[in-house]
């Protein structure tokens, strides 16, 4: 029986961690472990973990403060074999996620399994216009066997947003034998963005991977999320400030560090290419598209900083931004929110609840349970595409239930 490990790196997030752990404990698969890597928290994180009294949970603590990538590295060093997944301490996994992933591994003989994630915005999220939103699935429910070469190229040409379509170690499972190939000089993570780095590091060592359109993990966005802190106008910036102040990995010299998914993604690949040049030479970053998309996807809080970085990098990469009006396009906030929280292969097929707290969903554990239940009803008319809702009866029913298509 294959072993599965879920690693939860955390720091001062006791208020969300308990709910995250609860999602992980709802597994029937036997050979399963949860590692909580406490980055020297100042709150009651250890007490939250110990209250479960569950032998599947292992608590580790370096004894001093590490950078985020340092905590990821520390935690990964405690895994010996089997499949590994990282999730944040405001994320979660679906009930029976491990059993489901293991069935994919056995059927398709793959070393990496990713998914189209469900997404949940915690009620304490700084942007109250989207707080409580839960997206729990789409029209597709199948498994796709993907070529790593094809999807690396798509991501680096910015046809696909960020690294969500790659074989992810963050919120996806990768076998330790693949992870071990990406170690050099005893170190795995070499970018300040560990999720993007590990996605590329996995992709260059696996020919194919499985991508499930049925979510088995659920990405949470809460008040203490780095993204909420740096990308949203109503965030206070404290978490992102800590992140940058504690970082111990130099940002790649060709890129300018700023709140941009495009820059973070490209920088992570560039760092990987330094370590494994022979495996990365076949891929090229589309710098012009990177700069265009960075501006298009900025928001009121980030647009000035992003535009300043774009001007610097345009000079470095010899990209003419003055002759291309597209690169100066005014940011589209709606598109930004869509990209951040509802990134799907088929956005029109994403289904969710706009204000889930009105339905009694108050944390990631509630969201995982509700998502699992609602996805099991996929065959009902409520899950049919909006364009074939001919009967006004079904439209009225959806409104009464608080369910709607997220478009």
C-alpha positions in Angstrom: 0.0 0.0 0.0 1.4 3.4 -1.1 2.1 5.9 1.6 0.6 9.5 1.4 1.8 12.5 3.4 0.1 15.9 3.7 2.4 18.6 4.9 0.9 21.7 6.5 3.5 24.5 6.9 2.1 27.1 9.3 3.0 30.2 11.4 0.7 32.0 13.8 -2.5 30.7 12.1 -4.1 28.7 14.9 -7.5 30.3 14.0 -7.6 28.5 10.6 -5.2 25.5 11.2 -7.7 23.5 13.3 -10.2 23.5 10.5 -7.5 22.6 7.9 -6.5 19.6 10.0 -10.1 18.4 10.3 -10.3 18.2 6.5 -7.3 16.0 6.5 -8.5 13.6 9.2 -11.6 12.7 7.2 -9.7 10.0 5.2 -10.4 6.3 5.1 -7.1 5.4 3.4 -4.9 3.7 6.0 -1.3 4.5 5.1 -1.6 8.3 5.6 0.3 10.9 7.6 -0.2 14.6 8.4 2.9 16.7 9.2 2.3 20.1 10.7 5.5 22.1 10.4 5.2 24.9 12.9 7.5 27.8 11.9 8.1 28.9 15.5 4.6 30.3 16.0 3.8 32.7 18.8 0.2 31.6 19.2 -1.3 28.3 20.4 -0.5 26.3 17.2 1.1 23.5 19.2 -1.9 23.2 21.5 -4.3 23.1 18.5 -2.4 20.1 17.0 -2.1 18.2 20.3 -5.8 18.5 21.1 -6.5 16.0 18.3 -4.6 13.1 19.9 -4.5 11.4 16.5 -1.5 9.1 15.7 -1.7 10.2 12.0 -0.5 13.7 13.0 3.1 14.5 13.5 4.1 17.9 14.9 7.5 19.4 14.0 9.1 22.7 14.9 12.6 24.0 13.9 12.9 25.9 17.2 13.6 29.2 15.5 12.0 31.3 12.7 12.6 30.3 9.1 11.6 31.9 5.8 8.5 30.4 4.1 10.7 28.4 1.7 12.9 27.4 4.6 9.9 26.0 6.5 8.9 24.1 3.3 12.4 22.7 3.0 12.5 21.8 6.7 9.2 19.9 6.5 10.1 18.1 3.3 13.2 16.7 5.0 10.9 14.7 7.3 9.4 12.7 4.5 11.1 9.4 3.5 8.9 7.9 0.8 5.5 7.8 -0.9 3.4 10.6 -2.3 3.6 14.1 -0.8 1.3 17.1 -0.8 1.8 20.6 0.7 -1.3 22.6 1.7 -1.5 25.9 3.5 -3.0 26.2 7.0 -6.1 27.8 5.6 -6.5 25.2 2.8 -8.0 21.8 3.0 -8.6 18.5 1.2 -11.9 16.7 0.4 -13.2 13.8 2.4 -11.7 10.6 1.0 -9.2 12.6 -1.2 -6.4 10.2 -0.5 -8.5 7.1 -1.6 -9.5 9.0 -4.7 -6.0 10.0 -5.7 -4.7 6.5 -5.0 -7.3 5.1 -7.4 -5.9 7.5 -10.1 -2.3 6.4 -9.3 -3.2 2.8 -9.7 -5.2 3.2 -12.8 -2.8 5.5 -14.8 0.5 4.5 -13.2 1.6 8.2 -12.7 3.9 9.8 -10.2 2.1 13.1 -10.0 -1.6 14.0 -9.7 -3.0 17.5 -9.7 -6.6 18.8 -9.8 -8.8 21.7 -10.7 -9.1 23.0 -7.2 -12.1 24.0 -5.3 -11.7 27.5 -3.8 -13.0 29.1 -0.6 -12.7 32.7 0.6 -12.9 32.7 4.4 -15.4 35.2 6.0 -12.4 37.1 7.5 -11.0 37.9 4.1 -10.2 41.6 3.8 -12.2 42.1 0.6 -15.8 41.7 1.9 -17.2 41.7 -1.7 -15.9 38.2 -2.2 -15.7 36.9 1.4 -17.6 33.6 1.8 -17.4 32.6 -1.9 -17.1 28.9 -2.5 -16.4 27.3 -5.9 -16.7 23.6 -5.7 -16.5 22.2 -9.2 -17.3 22.5 -12.8 -19.0 20.6 -15.6 -16.1 18.3 -16.3 -15.5 15.4 -13.9 -12.9 13.4 -15.8 -9.2 12.6 -15.6 -6.8 14.0 -18.2 -3.3 12.6 -18.8 -1.2 15.6 -19.6 2.2 16.1 -21.2 4.6 18.0 -19.0 6.4 19.5 -22.1 3.1 20.9 -23.5 2.0 22.4 -20.2 5.3 24.0 -19.3 5.3 25.7 -22.7 1.7 26.9 -22.1 2.5 28.3 -18.7 5.6 30.1 -19.9 3.7 31.6 -22.8 1.0 32.7 -20.3 -1.7 30.8 -22.0 -2.4 29.2 -18.6 -2.6 31.3 -15.4 0.2 30.9 -12.9 1.2 27.2 -12.3 -2.2 25.7 -11.5 -2.3 23.5 -14.6 1.1 21.9 -13.9 1.9 18.8 -11.7 1.7 20.6 -8.4 3.3 19.6 -5.1 1.2 22.3 -3.5 -2.4 21.1 -3.3 -1.4 18.1 -5.5 0.5 14.9 -4.9 4.0 14.1 -6.2 5.9 10.9 -5.4 9.1 11.3 -3.4 11.2 9.6 -6.0 10.4 12.5 -8.4 11.0 15.1 -5.7 14.4 13.5 -4.9 15.5 14.1 -8.5 15.1 17.9 -8.0 17.4 18.0 -5.0 20.9 19.5 -5.6 23.5 19.9 -2.8 20.9 18.8 -0.3 18.4 21.5 -1.2 15.1 21.4 -3.0 13.4 24.8 -2.9 15.4 27.6 -4.6 12.8 30.3 -5.2 10.9 32.5 -2.7 7.7 31.1 -4.4 7.8 27.4 -3.4 4.5 26.4 -5.0 5.5 27.7 -8.5 9.1 26.4 -8.1 8.0 22.9 -7.1 5.4 22.7 -10.0 8.2 23.3 -12.5 10.6 21.1 -10.7 8.1 18.2 -10.9 7.2 18.9 -14.5 10.8 18.7 -15.8 11.2 15.2 -14.3 7.8 13.6 -15.2 6.8 12.9 -18.8 3.1 12.8 -18.1 0.9 13.4 -15.1 -2.8 13.1 -14.2 -5.0 16.1 -13.9 -8.4 15.6 -12.2 -11.2 18.0 -13.1 -12.9 16.7 -9.9 -11.3 18.7 -7.1 -9.6 16.7 -4.3 -8.1 19.8 -2.6 -9.6 23.2 -1.7 -7.6 26.4 -1.7 -8.5 28.8 1.0 -7.9 32.6 1.1 -8.0 34.1 4.5 -7.0 37.3 6.3 -3.4 36.0 6.9 -2.9 34.7 3.3 0.2 36.3 1.7 -1.9 36.9 -1.5 -4.6 38.7 0.5 -2.0 40.9 2.2 -0.1 41.9 -0.9 -2.8 41.9 -3.7 -5.9 43.4 -2.1 -6.6 47.0 -1.5 -8.2 46.2 1.9 -5.4 44.0 3.1 -3.1 45.5 5.7 0.1 44.2 4.2 1.5 42.7 7.4 1.8 39.1 6.1 3.5 40.1 2.9 5.9 42.4 4.8 6.9 39.5 7.0 7.3 37.2 4.0 9.7 39.6 2.3 11.6 40.6 5.4 12.2 36.9 6.3 13.1 35.7 2.8 16.6 34.2 2.6 16.6 33.4 -1.1 17.7 36.2 -3.5 15.1 37.0 -6.2 16.4 36.2 -9.6 18.6 39.0 -10.8 16.7 39.5 -14.1 13.3 40.0 -12.5 11.9 42.7 -10.2 10.1 41.5 -7.2 6.6 42.8 -6.9 3.0 41.5 -6.4 2.5 39.8 -9.7 1.6 36.1 -10.4 3.2 36.4 -13.8 6.6 37.6 -12.4 6.6 35.0 -9.6 5.9 32.2 -12.0 8.6 33.2 -14.5 11.1 33.9 -11.7 10.6 30.5 -10.2 11.3 28.8 -13.6 14.4 31.0 -14.1 15.7 29.8 -10.7 15.1 26.2 -11.7 16.9 26.7 -15.0 20.0 27.8 -13.1 20.1 24.5 -11.3 19.0 22.2 -14.2 19.9 24.1 -17.4 20.0 20.9 -19.5 16.4 20.2 -18.7 15.1 23.7 -19.2 16.8 24.9 -22.4 13.9 23.7 -24.5 11.5 26.2 -22.9 11.4 29.9 -23.4 9.6 32.6 -21.3 7.5 34.9 -23.4 8.6 38.1 -21.8 6.3 40.4 -23.7 3.2 38.4 -22.8 4.5 38.2 -19.2 4.7 42.0 -19.0 1.4 42.5 -20.8 -0.5 40.1 -18.5 1.1 41.5 -15.4 -0.3 44.9 -16.1 -3.7 43.6 -17.2 -4.1 41.5 -14.1 -3.0 44.1 -11.6 -5.4 45.9 -9.3 -5.8 49.2 -7.6 -3.3 48.3 -4.9 -0.6 46.9 -7.1 -0.9 48.6 -10.5 1.7 51.4 -9.9 4.3 49.0 -8.5 3.7 46.5 -11.3 4.0 49.2 -14.0 7.2 50.4 -12.5 8.6 46.9 -12.6 7.4 46.4 -16.1 9.3 49.4 -17.3 12.6 48.1 -15.8 12.1 44.5 -17.1 11.1 45.7 -20.6 14.5 47.4 -20.8 16.3 44.2 -19.6 14.4 41.9 -21.9 14.4 44.3 -24.9 10.6 44.4 -25.1 9.2 47.6 -26.7 6.2 48.5 -24.5 5.7 51.9 -26.0 4.6 50.6 -29.3 2.1 48.1 -27.8 -1.0 49.7 -26.4 -2.0 46.4 -25.0 0.7 46.5 -22.3 -0.7 49.8 -21.0 -4.2 48.6 -20.8 -6.2 49.6 -17.7 -6.4 46.8 -15.2 -9.5 44.8 -15.0 -10.4 44.1 -11.4 -13.1 41.6 -12.3 -10.7 39.6 -14.3 -8.1 39.8 -11.5 -10.6 38.3 -9.0 -11.5 35.7 -11.5 -7.9 34.7 -12.0 -7.1 34.7 -8.3 -9.9 32.6 -7.0 -11.7 30.9 -9.9 -9.0 29.7 -12.2 -10.5 26.8 -14.1 -9.9 25.3 -17.5 -13.5 26.1 -18.3 -14.5 29.2 -16.2 -18.0 29.1 -17.5 -18.4 25.7 -16.0 -17.4 26.7 -12.5 -20.2 26.3 -10.0 -20.4 27.7 -6.5 -22.1 29.6 -3.7 -21.6 33.4 -3.6 -22.1 33.9 0.2 -21.6 30.5 1.7 -21.8 31.8 5.3 -25.5 32.4 4.8 -25.7 28.6 4.4 -23.8 27.9 7.6 -20.4 27.5 5.9 -17.9 29.3 8.2 -14.5 27.6 7.6 -12.5 25.4 5.3 -13.8 22.2 6.9 -17.4 23.2 6.4 -16.5 24.2 2.8 -14.9 20.8 2.1 -17.9 18.9 3.4 -20.4 21.1 1.5 -18.3 20.8 -1.7 -18.1 17.0 -1.4 -21.8 16.7 -0.9 -22.8 19.1 -3.7 -20.3 17.5 -6.2 -22.0 14.2 -5.5 -25.2 15.8 -6.9 -23.4 16.6 -10.2 -25.9 14.8 -12.3 -28.9 16.9 -11.2 -30.2 19.7 -13.4 -28.6 22.3 -11.1 -25.2 21.4 -12.5 -26.2 21.8 -16.1 -24.7 24.7 -18.1 -26.4 28.0 -17.7 -27.2 28.3 -21.4 -29.5 25.2 -21.3 -31.5 26.4 -18.2 -34.5 26.8 -20.5 -37.0 26.4 -17.7 -37.5 29.5 -15.5 -38.4 27.0 -12.8 -34.8 25.9 -12.5 -33.5 29.4 -12.5 -35.8 30.3 -9.7 -34.8 27.2 -7.7 -31.1 28.1 -8.0 -31.8 31.6 -6.7 -33.8 30.3 -3.8 -31.0 27.9 -2.8 -28.3 30.5 -3.1 -26.5 28.5 -5.8 -25.3 30.2 -8.9 -23.0 29.8 -11.8 -19.7 31.8 -11.3 -19.0 33.4 -14.7 
